[in-house]
Amino acid sequence: MKLPAKPAAGGRRPLFSIGVVAEMIGVTPATLRLWEKKGLISPARRGKNRSYSYLDLERLKEIKLLLGEQRLNIAGVRAALDRKRCWDLKKCGPRKETCPVYTREKSAGEGQR
């Protein structure tokens, strides 16, 4: 199933149930629960129910890629995701130039050269 287009608001609002997300990214709900248990994803909760946002979907697609195609284990996925910058995960494009974190890290990187 193709992922829906992310809304202009940034996609932070939890909208999707675990079953819908599992179908969208091509895994089982049990897999999503396992990834949560291992600390790879933290969906919002509405009582006992998990709710996923567009940003969660992007992270889950990355997790699936790292585990499947890249053949990393859980620790490797966690390390890879920790190294990812938010502007890469959110696909900010030119907007990242206005981000204070991006600007600070870019300046720090230039100082190391």
Secondary structure, DSSP 8 states (H G I E B T S, - for coil): -------TT-S-S--EEHHHHHHHHT--HHHHHHHHHTTS---EEETTEEEE-HHHHHHHHHHHHHHHTS---HHHHHHHHHHS-HHHHTT-GGGGGG-HHHHHHHHHHHHT-
